[in-house]
Amino acid sequence: MADKGQPWHQETITVDGTELAVIKGGSGRPLLVLHEEMGHPGWLRWHSEMARDHSLIIPLHPGFGITPRADWIWNVRDLAGFYARLVREQKLHPVDVIGFSLGGWIAAEMAANNQDQFRKMVLVGAAGVRPSQGEILDIFQLMAPAQLAASVLDPENTPEFEQLYGGIGPAAFELWEDARAETARLAWSPYMHNPSLPRLLGVIDQLPTLLIWGREDRVVPLSAGEAYKKAIAGSKLVVLDKCGHRPEIEQNAAFVREVKSFLS
Amino acid sequence: MHLAYFTERPYRYAPQDRVIEKGFFGTPNSFFDPAKGHELYHEYLDEKILCEELGFDGVALNEHHDTPFTMGSVMDVEASILARITKKVKIILIGNPLPLGNPLRLAEELAMIDVISGGRLVAGWVRGAGSEQFAHNANPAYNREYFNEAHDFIVRAWTEPGPWRYEGRHFHYRFVDPWPVPMQKPHPPMWIPGLLSPETALWCAEKRYPYIALATFLEPTVELWNFYRDRAAELGYQVGSENFGYMQKVYVAETEEKAREIAKFDMFGGAGSGYSLFAQPAYNFPPGYNSKLATRRIATQFSDPNKKRSSSPFQASQSSSARADVSSSQVDHRSRIWQEAKVDVETTRKAIFDQVPEVLNTFGIICGTPKTVIPKLRVVLETLRPGIFILWQNDGPITRKDRENNLKLLASEVMPAVREMGKELDLKSPYEVKPGSRPLAHAGKPESVGSLEPWKAWIQAHPY
């Protein structure tokens, strides 16, 4: 739901011939926000807090129900290439980026390909590398509402859980199915990771990177965060207690504090 | 009319309580006993020889994966054996799931079966149930793209002399020159089974392939015939019975009571709500696999707190279009048991078996003595006018003795009457009239095949 105190709007920009829908809000240094595999969850408190000193740019991934599908995009590397075009064409580089889950994977692929397009990078519960312990939750073996419930540690006591995606209902469900279908196209197999990514990330030598994980993340286990830390030189891993896959709503204050302090 | 026999070939010893709780798909294979499997495979192959002796024109096979619902997980293996041990019957595959594998390998396997059998293969294609996409790790979001491309590739591999190179969207081959090529020219016939997905029916109309409805409710089936009819008319031809097939579940025994006792087992093999035991919704409806209309229905089923659950899966839904209705009835049917978070085994078992009268009244299963069964089969034939009629039997935990008795009675007492009706109603099979060869009347308005009138008249005379 929109926070009335903080204006945001949706507009369409053209990137590589694709009419890309983008949510924009706030003012200050641009912050590129790459959303997760269920889609853009709506404008939440953390968005408002970050928007006080950042211009948020939230592209709605092609094929996720709003932006049309681009059928040349076969995998997350291709999508990373598409967003590299966005960064260049919108003259954003070097831009700050924050990516959640699948969106974190997209950011990591972009950084592995060209770290110079970013100033600083934040990955939150990022998919993309295979955890050494446990496995990335197979969202495709769950109906979307069950997937959503698994994304936080305690749905009933998580502020804003009910607001995610405007609430559970047929309209949200249809968009989730678009998002999940496109996620299947991108990441069905190997599931939600690129086996080469840890090696590819080895090229990064000057990109300040913050990794944020919920200690009890049931979607992308913490050991994936540790693998990212090992793969990206100089990266910092912050682990939040009593927290699942959505630190931005489950541990909102700590999350915002860490991100703001890192980006300042 | 082409008259064939079909059975799912169930693993008869499936752990029922577990199946009710979690569905057939994904039953741990520790429940599979190879010694019992050995007996069952032989029994089911022997049954096909019996079918040939009893005078069926064809025997039909299917496949499903990771499930005791069907033992034919690789139906081409069974088809290969039948190619050798039978002499006359058509070997009807309904069908190979195109999105699951390697289309070049499939072209080779099927050409071998056709050649070994002396040209008796009917190749049929399916998209595969949702669960199959998990079992074979086939990306469900590309299901229809895989299906279309694999189909086009196989037809080309069968007909265009090799070697040639293929660079497609999903498949790539540097050397295409399969040995052997099929005996039937230009290639084996292809019949397409389905559960009333309008997209598939339209595709069949475009390819001029017969569409076979799998024991679907009569009302939406007639609707679907009309989608096919209209697309055919756009393409300039008139549909006839040769464009349509229907599978009817039917059980016969010496008495009504005995037939009903046996038919009841079918509730555990796919009739009525038993059908939704096939797989849980997450496996039945993977992302990207369903049409927009079906997805809309699924969305309401699984996320609308205010939804009104229909009191019966047999009730027509009240959507805005016939296409939406057809999609909805399938979604409702397949998800019926799984709408609550937890399945109570005893309550569900009772609910499944309590549905027997409704299933019988709607002809989901036709059962009885030959005398009572024949008039009902006539209603189905008059309503749908199929050129291919496949009698579907012996699903669920039915004993070998009952299976055989059922089959023999069907052949001796029912089949002759069905053949007579086929003649009388002028139901031409695809072997008698080439599908897509009938010219459109010059007014350009196509005639329907089938009509709901005979079914309505039956309902009126036999209210329930």
Interface residues (C-beta under 8 A of the other chain):
Chain A: F140 Q141 L142 M143 A144 P145 A146 I168 G169 P170 A171 A172 F173 E174 E177 R180 A181 E182 T183 A184 R185 W188 S189
Chain B: F134 N137 N139 P140 A141 Y142 P281 A282 Y283 F285 P286 P287 G288 N290 T295 R296 I298 A299 T300 F302 S303 D304 P305
